[in-house]
């Protein structure tokens, strides 16, 4: 006959016996607690990343030759949230003023509040400085670009003038006007897909170095 030893009691000469199942239950409880902590930490990290950066899919040729249809870019959504403002040359993602709730656009900032912009078929002038733009889609020899001509457009506070790098294939500030600051989602900083074309997105700030600060 097996002798039972109850928790807390012990007969002389009889070894202590732990109640079956307790170590297993303790290990199970510890595993469950660690699993819950891991899940909560993962959700917290995911939420933080979701607020900070967001992937966007490029669709359309308006930012060629730098960005192409099918690529994915990471957009820093906090870039302009703590006192920083978009700079000339930044590539931004935003809702167009003509459709604030619609699909976001991606374009390059050409002029900032206080700037005066003139756009012709062959050049862009910001505050009387003709921009030499290496990032634009090249025209064939003797070819003249198409699109809207604008003369001496002065940007008010909180307004940004944006253009696509492929000027002949872009709906931008020439069409819908300056972009209000509140419509800007963030700054596109990095192409991460496809993997054979991973690269940082160049802002070409040097192009604008002769324009007033």
Long-range contacts (C-beta under 8 A, 24 or more apart in sequence): 51-77, 51-78, 52-76, 52-77, 52-78, 53-77, 54-185, 54-186, 55-192, 56-93, 56-104, 56-106, 56-188, 58-106, 60-169, 61-166, 61-169, 62-105, 62-106, 62-107, 62-164, 62-165, 62-166, 62-169, 62-170, 62-171, 62-172, 63-91, 63-106, 63-107, 63-108, 63-164, 63-165, 63-166, 63-170, 64-137, 64-165, 64-166, 64-169, 65-135, 65-137, 65-138, 65-165, 65-166, 66-91, 66-135, 66-165, 66-201, 66-202, 67-91, 67-106, 67-165, 67-191, 67-201, 70-194, 71-191, 71-193, 71-194, 71-197, 72-191, 72-192, 72-193, 73-106, 73-188, 73-189, 73-190, 73-191, 73-192, 73-201, 74-188, 74-189, 74-190, 74-192, 75-185, 75-186, 75-187, 75-188, 75-189, 76-186, 76-187, 76-188, 76-189, 77-185, 77-186, 78-186, 79-186, 79-187, 79-189, 80-181, 80-184, 80-186, 80-187, 85-112, 85-181, 86-112, 86-160, 86-181, 86-184, 86-187, 87-112, 87-203, 87-205, 88-112, 88-126, 88-205, 88-207, 88-208, 88-211, 89-203, 89-204, 89-205, 89-207, 89-208, 90-187, 90-203, 91-187, 91-188, 91-201, 91-203, 92-160, 92-162, 92-179, 92-184, 92-185, 92-186, 92-187, 92-188, 93-184, 93-185, 93-186, 93-187, 93-188, 94-162, 94-179, 94-183, 94-184, 94-185, 95-183, 95-185, 96-171, 96-176, 96-179, 96-183, 97-176, 97-177, 97-178, 97-179, 97-180, 97-183, 98-175, 98-176, 98-177, 100-183, 104-185, 105-162, 105-171, 105-172, 106-188, 107-162, 107-163, 107-164, 107-170, 107-172, 107-173, 108-135, 108-162, 108-163, 108-164, 108-165, 109-160, 109-161, 109-162, 110-161, 110-162, 110-163, 110-173, 111-155, 111-160, 111-161, 112-155, 112-160, 112-161, 113-155, 113-156, 113-157, 113-158, 113-159, 113-160, 114-154, 114-155, 114-157, 115-154, 115-155, 115-161, 115-211, 116-152, 116-153, 116-154, 116-155, 117-150, 117-152, 117-153, 117-154, 117-155, 117-161, 118-150, 118-151, 118-152, 118-153, 119-147, 119-148, 119-149, 119-150, 119-163, 119-174, 120-149, 121-145, 121-146, 121-147, 121-149, 124-163, 126-208, 126-211, 127-211, 127-212, 129-208, 129-210, 129-211, 131-207, 131-208, 132-207, 133-204, 133-207, 134-204, 134-207, 135-165, 135-202, 135-204, 135-207, 136-165, 136-166, 136-167, 137-165, 137-166, 137-167, 137-168, 137-169, 139-168, 147-174, 148-174, 148-175, 150-174, 153-178, 158-182, 160-184
